[in-house]
Amino acid sequence: MAPKAKPSFEKALNDLEKIVRALESGDLPLEKALEKFEAGIKLSRYCTETLDEAEKRVTLLMADADGEIVEKPFDDLES
């Protein structure tokens, strides 16, 4: 069996938001709330890892010729 494909970041974030709303409603039985909480933690970790990877990619793209990271405000990037 092929490994399960990972969701897009946007889908994972949307699913996480749905879980948060369900948990905040307070209408779930304890066992169901724990299941949702566990799924939310997994999605949260996936989103964090995805954002960390994106940050690394952006950092590499922002390096100057000497490999030094040059931080610029987004406004400066347009010029």
PyMOL Python script that loads the backbone (N, CA, C, O; Angstrom):
from pymol import cmd

cmd.read_pdbstr("""\
ATOM      1  N   MET A   1       0.846  -1.180   0.000  1.00  0.00           N
ATOM      2  CA  MET A   1       0.000   0.000   0.000  1.00  0.00           C
ATOM      3  C   MET A   1       0.887   1.237   0.000  1.00  0.00           C
ATOM      4  O   MET A   1       1.868   1.302   0.741  1.00  0.00           O
ATOM      5  N   ALA A   2       0.548   2.212  -0.823  1.00  0.00           N
ATOM      6  CA  ALA A   2       1.322   3.448  -0.916  1.00  0.00           C
ATOM      7  C   ALA A   2       1.114   4.284   0.338  1.00  0.00           C
ATOM      8  O   ALA A   2       0.039   4.258   0.938  1.00  0.00           O
ATOM      9  N   PRO A   3       2.169   5.043   0.740  1.00  0.00           N
ATOM     10  CA  PRO A   3       2.003   5.899   1.916  1.00  0.00           C
ATOM     11  C   PRO A   3       0.955   6.976   1.642  1.00  0.00           C
ATOM     12  O   PRO A   3       0.781   7.427   0.510  1.00  0.00           O
ATOM     13  N   LYS A   4       0.268   7.371   2.703  1.00  0.00           N
ATOM     14  CA  LYS A   4      -0.783   8.373   2.590  1.00  0.00           C
ATOM     15  C   LYS A   4      -0.166   9.724   2.218  1.00  0.00           C
ATOM     16  O   LYS A   4       0.786  10.173   2.855  1.00  0.00           O
ATOM     17  N   ALA A   5      -0.708  10.362   1.196  1.00  0.00           N
ATOM     18  CA  ALA A   5      -0.199  11.660   0.766  1.00  0.00           C
ATOM     19  C   ALA A   5      -0.515  12.708   1.822  1.00  0.00           C
ATOM     20  O   ALA A   5      -1.580  12.680   2.439  1.00  0.00           O
ATOM     21  N   LYS A   6       0.418  13.632   2.027  1.00  0.00           N
ATOM     22  CA  LYS A   6       0.208  14.697   3.002  1.00  0.00           C
ATOM     23  C   LYS A   6      -0.705  15.754   2.392  1.00  0.00           C
ATOM     24  O   LYS A   6      -0.632  16.028   1.195  1.00  0.00           O
ATOM     25  N   PRO A   7      -1.560  16.342   3.214  1.00  0.00           N
ATOM     26  CA  PRO A   7      -2.459  17.380   2.691  1.00  0.00           C
ATOM     27  C   PRO A   7      -1.676  18.652   2.379  1.00  0.00           C
ATOM     28  O   PRO A   7      -0.553  18.833   2.851  1.00  0.00           O
ATOM     29  N   SER A   8      -2.268  19.515   1.595  1.00  0.00           N
ATOM     30  CA  SER A   8      -1.637  20.813   1.372  1.00  0.00           C
ATOM     31  C   SER A   8      -1.657  21.584   2.696  1.00  0.00           C
ATOM     32  O   SER A   8      -2.440  21.283   3.596  1.00  0.00           O
ATOM     33  N   PHE A   9      -0.796  22.564   2.790  1.00  0.00           N
ATOM     34  CA  PHE A   9      -0.754  23.390   3.995  1.00  0.00           C
ATOM     35  C   PHE A   9      -2.116  24.035   4.234  1.00  0.00           C
ATOM     36  O   PHE A   9      -2.606  24.073   5.363  1.00  0.00           O
ATOM     37  N   GLU A  10      -2.719  24.539   3.167  1.00  0.00           N
ATOM     38  CA  GLU A  10      -3.999  25.226   3.291  1.00  0.00           C
ATOM     39  C   GLU A  10      -5.090  24.289   3.796  1.00  0.00           C
ATOM     40  O   GLU A  10      -5.897  24.682   4.639  1.00  0.00           O
ATOM     41  N   LYS A  11      -5.127  23.061   3.294  1.00  0.00           N
ATOM     42  CA  LYS A  11      -6.127  22.086   3.744  1.00  0.00           C
ATOM     43  C   LYS A  11      -5.885  21.737   5.208  1.00  0.00           C
ATOM     44  O   LYS A  11      -6.828  21.670   5.996  1.00  0.00           O
ATOM     45  N   ALA A  12      -4.627  21.515   5.573  1.00  0.00           N
ATOM     46  CA  ALA A  12      -4.306  21.182   6.960  1.00  0.00           C
ATOM     47  C   ALA A  12      -4.717  22.313   7.895  1.00  0.00           C
ATOM     48  O   ALA A  12      -5.271  22.064   8.966  1.00  0.00           O
ATOM     49  N   LEU A  13      -4.450  23.551   7.497  1.00  0.00           N
ATOM     50  CA  LEU A  13      -4.810  24.692   8.326  1.00  0.00           C
ATOM     51  C   LEU A  13      -6.325  24.821   8.438  1.00  0.00           C
ATOM     52  O   LEU A  13      -6.847  25.108   9.515  1.00  0.00           O
ATOM     53  N   ASN A  14      -7.024  24.611   7.343  1.00  0.00           N
ATOM     54  CA  ASN A  14      -8.489  24.651   7.357  1.00  0.00           C
ATOM     55  C   ASN A  14      -9.048  23.569   8.281  1.00  0.00           C
ATOM     56  O   ASN A  14      -9.956  23.833   9.070  1.00  0.00           O
ATOM     57  N   ASP A  15      -8.510  22.357   8.184  1.00  0.00           N
ATOM     58  CA  ASP A  15      -8.950  21.259   9.053  1.00  0.00           C
ATOM     59  C   ASP A  15      -8.673  21.582  10.523  1.00  0.00           C
ATOM     60  O   ASP A  15      -9.490  21.289  11.396  1.00  0.00           O
ATOM     61  N   LEU A  16      -7.524  22.180  10.783  1.00  0.00           N
ATOM     62  CA  LEU A  16      -7.167  22.560  12.149  1.00  0.00           C
ATOM     63  C   LEU A  16      -8.152  23.598  12.692  1.00  0.00           C
ATOM     64  O   LEU A  16      -8.567  23.520  13.848  1.00  0.00           O
ATOM     65  N   GLU A  17      -8.519  24.556  11.863  1.00  0.00           N
ATOM     66  CA  GLU A  17      -9.485  25.567  12.290  1.00  0.00           C
ATOM     67  C   GLU A  17     -10.841  24.933  12.615  1.00  0.00           C
ATOM     68  O   GLU A  17     -11.499  25.340  13.573  1.00  0.00           O
ATOM     69  N   LYS A  18     -11.257  23.953  11.834  1.00  0.00           N
ATOM     70  CA  LYS A  18     -12.518  23.256  12.105  1.00  0.00           C
ATOM     71  C   LYS A  18     -12.452  22.524  13.442  1.00  0.00           C
ATOM     72  O   LYS A  18     -13.415  22.532  14.209  1.00  0.00           O
ATOM     73  N   ILE A  19     -11.321  21.896  13.715  1.00  0.00           N
ATOM     74  CA  ILE A  19     -11.145  21.185  14.981  1.00  0.00           C
ATOM     75  C   ILE A  19     -11.212  22.158  16.149  1.00  0.00           C
ATOM     76  O   ILE A  19     -11.858  21.877  17.159  1.00  0.00           O
ATOM     77  N   VAL A  20     -10.552  23.293  16.014  1.00  0.00           N
ATOM     78  CA  VAL A  20     -10.565  24.292  17.091  1.00  0.00           C
ATOM     79  C   VAL A  20     -11.994  24.763  17.359  1.00  0.00           C
ATOM     80  O   VAL A  20     -12.412  24.870  18.512  1.00  0.00           O
ATOM     81  N   ARG A  21     -12.739  25.043  16.289  1.00  0.00           N
ATOM     82  CA  ARG A  21     -14.132  25.477  16.479  1.00  0.00           C
ATOM     83  C   ARG A  21     -14.955  24.398  17.176  1.00  0.00           C
ATOM     84  O   ARG A  21     -15.762  24.700  18.056  1.00  0.00           O
ATOM     85  N   ALA A  22     -14.754  23.143  16.785  1.00  0.00           N
ATOM     86  CA  ALA A  22     -15.500  22.042  17.410  1.00  0.00           C
ATOM     87  C   ALA A  22     -15.152  21.923  18.889  1.00  0.00           C
ATOM     88  O   ALA A  22     -16.033  21.722  19.726  1.00  0.00           O
ATOM     89  N   LEU A  23     -13.868  22.047  19.208  1.00  0.00           N
ATOM     90  CA  LEU A  23     -13.450  21.950  20.610  1.00  0.00           C
ATOM     91  C   LEU A  23     -13.958  23.137  21.421  1.00  0.00           C
ATOM     92  O   LEU A  23     -14.359  22.983  22.575  1.00  0.00           O
ATOM     93  N   GLU A  24     -13.939  24.322  20.813  1.00  0.00           N
ATOM     94  CA  GLU A  24     -14.397  25.513  21.525  1.00  0.00           C
ATOM     95  C   GLU A  24     -15.900  25.495  21.774  1.00  0.00           C
ATOM     96  O   GLU A  24     -16.388  26.157  22.690  1.00  0.00           O
ATOM     97  N   SER A  25     -16.628  24.745  20.969  1.00  0.00           N
ATOM     98  CA  SER A  25     -18.081  24.697  21.143  1.00  0.00           C
ATOM     99  C   SER A  25     -18.465  24.043  22.465  1.00  0.00           C
ATOM    100  O   SER A  25     -19.502  24.361  23.046  1.00  0.00           O
ATOM    101  N   GLY A  26     -17.624  23.128  22.933  1.00  0.00           N
ATOM    102  CA  GLY A  26     -17.905  22.450  24.193  1.00  0.00           C
ATOM    103  C   GLY A  26     -18.994  21.407  24.091  1.00  0.00           C
ATOM    104  O   GLY A  26     -19.452  20.895  25.113  1.00  0.00           O
ATOM    105  N   ASP A  27     -19.424  21.076  22.871  1.00  0.00           N
ATOM    106  CA  ASP A  27     -20.521  20.129  22.684  1.00  0.00           C
ATOM    107  C   ASP A  27     -20.071  18.686  22.495  1.00  0.00           C
ATOM    108  O   ASP A  27     -20.910  17.795  22.365  1.00  0.00           O
ATOM    109  N   LEU A  28     -18.776  18.439  22.479  1.00  0.00           N
ATOM    110  CA  LEU A  28     -18.275  17.090  22.221  1.00  0.00           C
ATOM    111  C   LEU A  28     -18.129  16.293  23.507  1.00  0.00           C
ATOM    112  O   LEU A  28     -17.748  16.837  24.543  1.00  0.00           O
ATOM    113  N   PRO A  29     -18.433  15.005  23.439  1.00  0.00           N
ATOM    114  CA  PRO A  29     -18.134  14.153  24.595  1.00  0.00           C
ATOM    115  C   PRO A  29     -16.616  14.068  24.782  1.00  0.00           C
ATOM    116  O   PRO A  29     -15.852  14.296  23.844  1.00  0.00           O
ATOM    117  N   LEU A  30     -16.203  13.747  25.976  1.00  0.00           N
ATOM    118  CA  LEU A  30     -14.783  13.758  26.312  1.00  0.00           C
ATOM    119  C   LEU A  30     -13.943  12.935  25.345  1.00  0.00           C
ATOM    120  O   LEU A  30     -12.918  13.419  24.867  1.00  0.00           O
ATOM    121  N   GLU A  31     -14.344  11.718  25.047  1.00  0.00           N
ATOM    122  CA  GLU A  31     -13.537  10.850  24.181  1.00  0.00           C
ATOM    123  C   GLU A  31     -13.393  11.450  22.784  1.00  0.00           C
ATOM    124  O   GLU A  31     -12.312  11.416  22.197  1.00  0.00           O
ATOM    125  N   LYS A  32     -14.475  11.993  22.260  1.00  0.00           N
ATOM    126  CA  LYS A  32     -14.441  12.617  20.927  1.00  0.00           C
ATOM    127  C   LYS A  32     -13.575  13.871  20.954  1.00  0.00           C
ATOM    128  O   LYS A  32     -12.843  14.144  20.003  1.00  0.00           O
ATOM    129  N   ALA A  33     -13.658  14.634  22.042  1.00  0.00           N
ATOM    130  CA  ALA A  33     -12.839  15.833  22.182  1.00  0.00           C
ATOM    131  C   ALA A  33     -11.359  15.467  22.222  1.00  0.00           C
ATOM    132  O   ALA A  33     -10.534  16.162  21.628  1.00  0.00           O
ATOM    133  N   LEU A  34     -11.016  14.385  22.913  1.00  0.00           N
ATOM    134  CA  LEU A  34      -9.618  13.944  22.965  1.00  0.00           C
ATOM    135  C   LEU A  34      -9.127  13.501  21.591  1.00  0.00           C
ATOM    136  O   LEU A  34      -7.985  13.776  21.220  1.00  0.00           O
ATOM    137  N   GLU A  35      -9.982  12.818  20.834  1.00  0.00           N
ATOM    138  CA  GLU A  35      -9.611  12.413  19.477  1.00  0.00           C
ATOM    139  C   GLU A  35      -9.360  13.636  18.598  1.00  0.00           C
ATOM    140  O   GLU A  35      -8.381  13.688  17.853  1.00  0.00           O
ATOM    141  N   LYS A  36     -10.256  14.616  18.694  1.00  0.00           N
ATOM    142  CA  LYS A  36     -10.099  15.846  17.914  1.00  0.00           C
ATOM    143  C   LYS A  36      -8.833  16.587  18.339  1.00  0.00           C
ATOM    144  O   LYS A  36      -8.094  17.103  17.500  1.00  0.00           O
ATOM    145  N   PHE A  37      -8.591  16.635  19.655  1.00  0.00           N
ATOM    146  CA  PHE A  37      -7.400  17.310  20.161  1.00  0.00           C
ATOM    147  C   PHE A  37      -6.138  16.650  19.611  1.00  0.00           C
ATOM    148  O   PHE A  37      -5.215  17.342  19.182  1.00  0.00           O
ATOM    149  N   GLU A  38      -6.090  15.320  19.621  1.00  0.00           N
ATOM    150  CA  GLU A  38      -4.934  14.597  19.096  1.00  0.00           C
ATOM    151  C   GLU A  38      -4.741  14.889  17.608  1.00  0.00           C
ATOM    152  O   GLU A  38      -3.619  15.128  17.163  1.00  0.00           O
ATOM    153  N   ALA A  39      -5.825  14.872  16.843  1.00  0.00           N
ATOM    154  CA  ALA A  39      -5.735  15.183  15.414  1.00  0.00           C
ATOM    155  C   ALA A  39      -5.261  16.619  15.218  1.00  0.00           C
ATOM    156  O   ALA A  39      -4.474  16.898  14.313  1.00  0.00           O
ATOM    157  N   GLY A  40      -5.738  17.532  16.065  1.00  0.00           N
ATOM    158  CA  GLY A  40      -5.327  18.934  15.980  1.00  0.00           C
ATOM    159  C   GLY A  40      -3.853  19.120  16.257  1.00  0.00           C
ATOM    160  O   GLY A  40      -3.187  19.913  15.592  1.00  0.00           O
ATOM    161  N   ILE A  41      -3.338  18.395  17.237  1.00  0.00           N
ATOM    162  CA  ILE A  41      -1.904  18.479  17.550  1.00  0.00           C
ATOM    163  C   ILE A  41      -1.080  18.012  16.349  1.00  0.00           C
ATOM    164  O   ILE A  41      -0.084  18.641  15.993  1.00  0.00           O
ATOM    165  N   LYS A  42      -1.498  16.911  15.730  1.00  0.00           N
ATOM    166  CA  LYS A  42      -0.778  16.410  14.548  1.00  0.00           C
ATOM    167  C   LYS A  42      -0.807  17.429  13.415  1.00  0.00           C
ATOM    168  O   LYS A  42       0.210  17.670  12.765  1.00  0.00           O
ATOM    169  N   LEU A  43      -1.967  18.025  13.179  1.00  0.00           N
ATOM    170  CA  LEU A  43      -2.073  19.034  12.124  1.00  0.00           C
ATOM    171  C   LEU A  43      -1.234  20.265  12.454  1.00  0.00           C
ATOM    172  O   LEU A  43      -0.587  20.836  11.576  1.00  0.00           O
ATOM    173  N   SER A  44      -1.247  20.671  13.721  1.00  0.00           N
ATOM    174  CA  SER A  44      -0.464  21.817  14.149  1.00  0.00           C
ATOM    175  C   SER A  44       1.028  21.579  13.908  1.00  0.00           C
ATOM    176  O   SER A  44       1.733  22.463  13.421  1.00  0.00           O
ATOM    177  N   ARG A  45       1.492  20.407  14.245  1.00  0.00           N
ATOM    178  CA  ARG A  45       2.907  20.072  14.021  1.00  0.00           C
ATOM    179  C   ARG A  45       3.235  20.063  12.534  1.00  0.00           C
ATOM    180  O   ARG A  45       4.282  20.561  12.118  1.00  0.00           O
ATOM    181  N   TYR A  46       2.330  19.489  11.730  1.00  0.00           N
ATOM    182  CA  TYR A  46       2.541  19.458  10.282  1.00  0.00           C
ATOM    183  C   TYR A  46       2.617  20.884   9.721  1.00  0.00           C
ATOM    184  O   TYR A  46       3.490  21.190   8.910  1.00  0.00           O
ATOM    185  N   CYS A  47       1.702  21.749  10.156  1.00  0.00           N
ATOM    186  CA  CYS A  47       1.704  23.131   9.679  1.00  0.00           C
ATOM    187  C   CYS A  47       2.984  23.855  10.100  1.00  0.00           C
ATOM    188  O   CYS A  47       3.574  24.592   9.310  1.00  0.00           O
ATOM    189  N   THR A  48       3.402  23.643  11.331  1.00  0.00           N
ATOM    190  CA  THR A  48       4.630  24.276  11.818  1.00  0.00           C
ATOM    191  C   THR A  48       5.835  23.806  11.018  1.00  0.00           C
ATOM    192  O   THR A  48       6.675  24.617  10.629  1.00  0.00           O
ATOM    193  N   GLU A  49       5.928  22.508  10.771  1.00  0.00           N
ATOM    194  CA  GLU A  49       7.040  21.973   9.976  1.00  0.00           C
ATOM    195  C   GLU A  49       7.020  22.535   8.558  1.00  0.00           C
ATOM    196  O   GLU A  49       8.068  22.864   8.001  1.00  0.00           O
ATOM    197  N   THR A  50       5.838  22.642   7.980  1.00  0.00           N
ATOM    198  CA  THR A  50       5.713  23.171   6.622  1.00  0.00           C
ATOM    199  C   THR A  50       6.146  24.638   6.580  1.00  0.00           C
ATOM    200  O   THR A  50       6.846  25.050   5.655  1.00  0.00           O
ATOM    201  N   LEU A  51       5.733  25.422   7.571  1.00  0.00           N
ATOM    202  CA  LEU A  51       6.140  26.825   7.632  1.00  0.00           C
ATOM    203  C   LEU A  51       7.642  26.960   7.868  1.00  0.00           C
ATOM    204  O   LEU A  51       8.282  27.836   7.285  1.00  0.00           O
ATOM    205  N   ASP A  52       8.207  26.110   8.710  1.00  0.00           N
ATOM    206  CA  ASP A  52       9.652  26.144   8.952  1.00  0.00           C
ATOM    207  C   ASP A  52      10.418  25.854   7.665  1.00  0.00           C
ATOM    208  O   ASP A  52      11.420  26.506   7.370  1.00  0.00           O
ATOM    209  N   GLU A  53       9.944  24.875   6.905  1.00  0.00           N
ATOM    210  CA  GLU A  53      10.589  24.527   5.642  1.00  0.00           C
ATOM    211  C   GLU A  53      10.480  25.689   4.647  1.00  0.00           C
ATOM    212  O   GLU A  53      11.442  25.993   3.942  1.00  0.00           O
ATOM    213  N   ALA A  54       9.331  26.327   4.591  1.00  0.00           N
ATOM    214  CA  ALA A  54       9.161  27.478   3.705  1.00  0.00           C
ATOM    215  C   ALA A  54      10.098  28.612   4.108  1.00  0.00           C
ATOM    216  O   ALA A  54      10.680  29.278   3.251  1.00  0.00           O
ATOM    217  N   GLU A  55      10.241  28.829   5.414  1.00  0.00           N
ATOM    218  CA  GLU A  55      11.148  29.876   5.889  1.00  0.00           C
ATOM    219  C   GLU A  55      12.586  29.572   5.474  1.00  0.00           C
ATOM    220  O   GLU A  55      13.318  30.476   5.071  1.00  0.00           O
ATOM    221  N   LYS A  56      12.993  28.311   5.568  1.00  0.00           N
ATOM    222  CA  LYS A  56      14.345  27.931   5.147  1.00  0.00           C
ATOM    223  C   LYS A  56      14.544  28.205   3.661  1.00  0.00           C
ATOM    224  O   LYS A  56      15.596  28.696   3.251  1.00  0.00           O
ATOM    225  N   ARG A  57      13.537  27.888   2.858  1.00  0.00           N
ATOM    226  CA  ARG A  57      13.632  28.120   1.416  1.00  0.00           C
ATOM    227  C   ARG A  57      13.738  29.612   1.111  1.00  0.00           C
ATOM    228  O   ARG A  57      14.529  30.018   0.259  1.00  0.00           O
ATOM    229  N   VAL A  58      12.944  30.427   1.803  1.00  0.00           N
ATOM    230  CA  VAL A  58      12.997  31.873   1.604  1.00  0.00           C
ATOM    231  C   VAL A  58      14.350  32.405   2.036  1.00  0.00           C
ATOM    232  O   VAL A  58      14.924  33.265   1.367  1.00  0.00           O
ATOM    233  N   THR A  59      14.863  31.903   3.145  1.00  0.00           N
ATOM    234  CA  THR A  59      16.165  32.343   3.636  1.00  0.00           C
ATOM    235  C   THR A  59      17.244  32.052   2.608  1.00  0.00           C
ATOM    236  O   THR A  59      18.101  32.901   2.362  1.00  0.00           O
ATOM    237  N   LEU A  60      17.221  30.884   2.009  1.00  0.00           N
ATOM    238  CA  LEU A  60      18.197  30.548   0.970  1.00  0.00           C
ATOM    239  C   LEU A  60      18.077  31.495  -0.220  1.00  0.00           C
ATOM    240  O   LEU A  60      19.087  31.910  -0.790  1.00  0.00           O
ATOM    241  N   LEU A  61      16.874  31.830  -0.588  1.00  0.00           N
ATOM    242  CA  LEU A  61      16.663  32.722  -1.715  1.00  0.00           C
ATOM    243  C   LEU A  61      17.089  34.152  -1.409  1.00  0.00           C
ATOM    244  O   LEU A  61      17.426  34.909  -2.319  1.00  0.00           O
ATOM    245  N   MET A  62      17.074  34.522  -0.139  1.00  0.00           N
ATOM    246  CA  MET A  62      17.432  35.888   0.263  1.00  0.00           C
ATOM    247  C   MET A  62      18.931  36.068   0.507  1.00  0.00           C
ATOM    248  O   MET A  62      19.381  37.184   0.768  1.00  0.00           O
ATOM    249  N   ALA A  63      19.706  34.992   0.426  1.00  0.00           N
ATOM    250  CA  ALA A  63      21.139  35.093   0.680  1.00  0.00           C
ATOM    251  C   ALA A  63      21.807  35.907  -0.429  1.00  0.00           C
ATOM    252  O   ALA A  63      21.424  35.815  -1.595  1.00  0.00           O
ATOM    253  N   ASP A  64      22.810  36.705  -0.052  1.00  0.00           N
ATOM    254  CA  ASP A  64      23.547  37.469  -1.053  1.00  0.00           C
ATOM    255  C   ASP A  64      24.635  36.597  -1.666  1.00  0.00           C
ATOM    256  O   ASP A  64      24.699  35.399  -1.387  1.00  0.00           O
ATOM    257  N   ALA A  65      25.480  37.176  -2.488  1.00  0.00           N
ATOM    258  CA  ALA A  65      26.509  36.425  -3.204  1.00  0.00           C
ATOM    259  C   ALA A  65      27.494  35.737  -2.256  1.00  0.00           C
ATOM    260  O   ALA A  65      28.072  34.708  -2.604  1.00  0.00           O
ATOM    261  N   ASP A  66      27.685  36.297  -1.071  1.00  0.00           N
ATOM    262  CA  ASP A  66      28.608  35.713  -0.095  1.00  0.00           C
ATOM    263  C   ASP A  66      27.927  34.692   0.805  1.00  0.00           C
ATOM    264  O   ASP A  66      28.562  34.131   1.698  1.00  0.00           O
ATOM    265  N   GLY A  67      26.653  34.449   0.581  1.00  0.00           N
ATOM    266  CA  GLY A  67      25.914  33.497   1.402  1.00  0.00           C
ATOM    267  C   GLY A  67      25.357  34.102   2.677  1.00  0.00           C
ATOM    268  O   GLY A  67      24.769  33.399   3.499  1.00  0.00           O
ATOM    269  N   GLU A  68      25.543  35.414   2.846  1.00  0.00           N
ATOM    270  CA  GLU A  68      25.034  36.100   4.034  1.00  0.00           C
ATOM    271  C   GLU A  68      23.550  36.417   3.831  1.00  0.00           C
ATOM    272  O   GLU A  68      23.126  36.790   2.737  1.00  0.00           O
ATOM    273  N   ILE A  69      22.790  36.265   4.881  1.00  0.00           N
ATOM    274  CA  ILE A  69      21.367  36.562   4.817  1.00  0.00           C
ATOM    275  C   ILE A  69      21.184  38.068   4.921  1.00  0.00           C
ATOM    276  O   ILE A  69      21.674  38.709   5.851  1.00  0.00           O
ATOM    277  N   VAL A  70      20.479  38.606   3.963  1.00  0.00           N
ATOM    278  CA  VAL A  70      20.192  40.037   3.953  1.00  0.00           C
ATOM    279  C   VAL A  70      18.705  40.193   4.238  1.00  0.00           C
ATOM    280  O   VAL A  70      17.859  39.851   3.411  1.00  0.00           O
ATOM    281  N   GLU A  71      18.402  40.714   5.414  1.00  0.00           N
ATOM    282  CA  GLU A  71      17.003  40.902   5.776  1.00  0.00           C
ATOM    283  C   GLU A  71      16.556  42.272   5.307  1.00  0.00           C
ATOM    284  O   GLU A  71      17.193  43.288   5.584  1.00  0.00           O
ATOM    285  N   LYS A  72      15.437  42.273   4.585  1.00  0.00           N
ATOM    286  CA  LYS A  72      14.867  43.508   4.082  1.00  0.00           C
ATOM    287  C   LYS A  72      13.381  43.511   4.392  1.00  0.00           C
ATOM    288  O   LYS A  72      12.745  42.457   4.368  1.00  0.00           O
ATOM    289  N   PRO A  73      12.824  44.661   4.680  1.00  0.00           N
ATOM    290  CA  PRO A  73      11.367  44.733   4.821  1.00  0.00           C
ATOM    291  C   PRO A  73      10.719  44.403   3.488  1.00  0.00           C
ATOM    292  O   PRO A  73      11.315  44.626   2.435  1.00  0.00           O
ATOM    293  N   PHE A  74       9.499  43.871   3.525  1.00  0.00           N
ATOM    294  CA  PHE A  74       8.818  43.516   2.294  1.00  0.00           C
ATOM    295  C   PHE A  74       8.670  44.701   1.363  1.00  0.00           C
ATOM    296  O   PHE A  74       8.690  44.529   0.144  1.00  0.00           O
ATOM    297  N   ASP A  75       8.521  45.894   1.903  1.00  0.00           N
ATOM    298  CA  ASP A  75       8.380  47.091   1.069  1.00  0.00           C
ATOM    299  C   ASP A  75       9.610  47.303   0.188  1.00  0.00           C
ATOM    300  O   ASP A  75       9.488  47.774  -0.943  1.00  0.00           O
ATOM    301  N   ASP A  76      10.797  46.958   0.701  1.00  0.00           N
ATOM    302  CA  ASP A  76      12.037  47.130  -0.049  1.00  0.00           C
ATOM    303  C   ASP A  76      12.189  46.104  -1.161  1.00  0.00           C
ATOM    304  O   ASP A  76      12.959  46.328  -2.095  1.00  0.00           O
ATOM    305  N   LEU A  77      11.478  44.987  -1.086  1.00  0.00           N
ATOM    306  CA  LEU A  77      11.600  43.940  -2.081  1.00  0.00           C
ATOM    307  C   LEU A  77      10.970  44.325  -3.407  1.00  0.00           C
ATOM    308  O   LEU A  77      11.318  43.760  -4.444  1.00  0.00           O
ATOM    309  N   GLU A  78      10.054  45.275  -3.390  1.00  0.00           N
ATOM    310  CA  GLU A  78       9.362  45.663  -4.615  1.00  0.00           C
ATOM    311  C   GLU A  78      10.237  46.497  -5.539  1.00  0.00           C
ATOM    312  O   GLU A  78       9.955  46.565  -6.735  1.00  0.00           O
ATOM    313  N   SER A  79      11.266  47.122  -5.041  1.00  0.00           N
ATOM    314  CA  SER A  79      12.116  47.984  -5.881  1.00  0.00           C
ATOM    315  C   SER A  79      13.222  47.219  -6.555  1.00  0.00           C
ATOM    316  O   SER A  79      14.017  47.803  -7.291  1.00  0.00           O
TER     317      SER A  79
END
""", "prot")
cmd.dss("prot")
cmd.show_as("cartoon", "prot")
cmd.util.cbc("prot")
cmd.orient("prot")
